C-alpha cells in the first residue's frame, strides 16, 4: 500500500503577454500584492512565436516572466489561475478581448507546469475548471521539450530564464531542508 506524502513546495511564476509595457509593470505590482515579493524578473522579450493572440490582443506583443520568492503548494495553482483571470477580466478592450494575458505556472527541479482553462489529451484536471500541463521536463543538464510544448517554451531564451529560477528554487529547498547551514 502506498503512503500519502505531502508534495514539496514549488516556485510560482507568471508569464505576462501584452502590447502595453506600462500595463505589464502595473500588474506586476498587483501580482506582488497578491503573491509576495519577486526574486526574479525576466527581460522583456518580443513574442513572435505564433499569431494565436493577434486577433484578440493585436500585434507587437511582449512577454515578461516574474518569479515569486515565496514557494507555494502545487495544489494552489488552480486558485492562482482564477485570480489571474480576474485581473485579466478587469483589463478588457472596448471592443472585447484582453489587453493582457497572465499565464501562471510553477517549477520545481524536475519540471515546469502551466495552468490552463483548456482541456486537451495531455492535460489533467486540477480543480475549478483548471487543467495542468507539464510543459518542460528537466533531465540531464537541460530542459527537454514534449510533443505539445509551446513554441516559445522551446527557446534557449526561455530555458536560460527558467534555469536561473530553478537554481533559486533549489537553493530555497536546500535552506528549508538544512536551516542551520
N, C-alpha and C positions, 0 to 999 in steps of 0.2 A: 504494500500500500504506500502511496506517495505521501509525502509530508508537505503541507502548505507552508510556504515561506514567503514573507512579505517581499515584494520587489525592492530593489535598491532605488534610491532617488536618481533622477535624470536631469539633464541640463535643458531648460526651456529656451527656445528661440522663436523669433517671429520674423518671417520674411515679408517685407513691405514692398508693394509694387504700385507706382503712381507716376504721373507726369509732373506732379507738383511737389517739389522738394520741401517747400515750407510746410505742406501738409504732412509729409513724412516726419519732419522734425517736431511738429506739433503733436502728432500721435505718438512719437517716441516718448514725449513727456507723459502723455496719458497712460501709456503702457507701463512706464516706470512706476507711476502711481498705483497701478493695479498689481504689478508683479515684482516690484522692488528694483534695486539698483542694477544697472547694466555693467557687465565686466568686459564685454567685447562688442564692438560695433564694426561692421564691415565698411569698406569704402562704398561709395555709390557706384553701381555698375549699370551699364546700358543693358536693357533687356531686349535682345534681338533674336531670341531662340525660336519663337513661333509667332503667329499672328492671332493666336487664340483670344487675347484680350482686346485687340484693336477696336472691334466694333463697339464694345462696351466702354472702354476706357481711353481710346484714342491711340495715336502714335507717339513715339518718343518716350516710352516708359522707362523708368529707372527702378533698380532693385537695390534694397539695402536690408541687411540682416542685423538684428540685435540679439544678443545672448544675455541671459539674466544670471546674476551672481548666485542667487538662491536656487538650490536644487529643489525639484518638485517630485511628488509621487506621480508615476506614469499614468495612474488611473484618473488623474485630474485633467488630462488633455481634452476630453470631450467638453467639459465645462469651460476650459480656456478657449476652445474653438467657438463656443456660443458667445462668450464675452467679446471676442474679436469681431464676430459677425455683427454684434450690436454696435460696436464702434464704426464698422463699415456702413451700417444702415443709417447712421447719422450724417454720413457724407455722400449722399446720392446727388447725381447731377440733376439739373432741372428737367431734362428730358428722359430721366431714368438712367440706370447704370451707376456703378460705383466710381467714385473719384480715387479710391484706394482699395487695394486688395491686401488683406492681412492673413498670412498663412502661418499658423502656429505649428510647431513640431518640437521634437526633443531628440537629444542624442545621448548615447552612453558610449562606452568604449567599443561596442560591437556594431552599432547601427545608428541610422537616422530614420526617425519615424515622423511622418506628416499626418495631420488630421484633415479630413475631408467630409463634405456632406454627400459626396457621390459614391454610391456603391459600385463595385466592379469585382471581377473574378479574383483579383489579387488583394483585395481589401477585406478587413474583418470588421464586423460591427463592434463598436465600443459601448456606446450609450447615447440616449437622447438624440438619435438621428445622425450620429457622427461615426465615421469609419476611420480606421487606422491603416497606414501603408508603410511598410519598410521600404524606403526609397533607395538607401545605400547601405551596404554592409562593409564593415572594416575587417580586412583579412590580410595577413602578411604585414606589409608596411604601408598599405594604401586602401582607399575606398574601392569597392567593387560595385559595378552597376548591376542592375537586374533588367530583364527584358522590358519592363514598363517604366524604368527610371526616366523622369522628365529630362528633356534635352539640356536645360540649364544646369541640372544637378549632375550632369556628366562632364562638366568643365573643370579644368585644373584650377581656375579662379575660385570656384566654389569649394573644391576639395581643400585648397590651402586654407580657406577661412574655417572650414569645419575641422580641419586637423588642429588648428590653433585652439578652437573651442573644445575639442576632445582633450587636449593637454590640460586645459583649465579644469575640465570635468575630472580627469584622472587625479590631478593634484588635490582637488577638493575631497574626493572619495578617500584618498590616502590620508588626508588630515583627519577625516572622520573615523577612519579605522585605527589610526595611531595619533590620538590627540596630544600625547606628550612629546611628540617629535617636532 
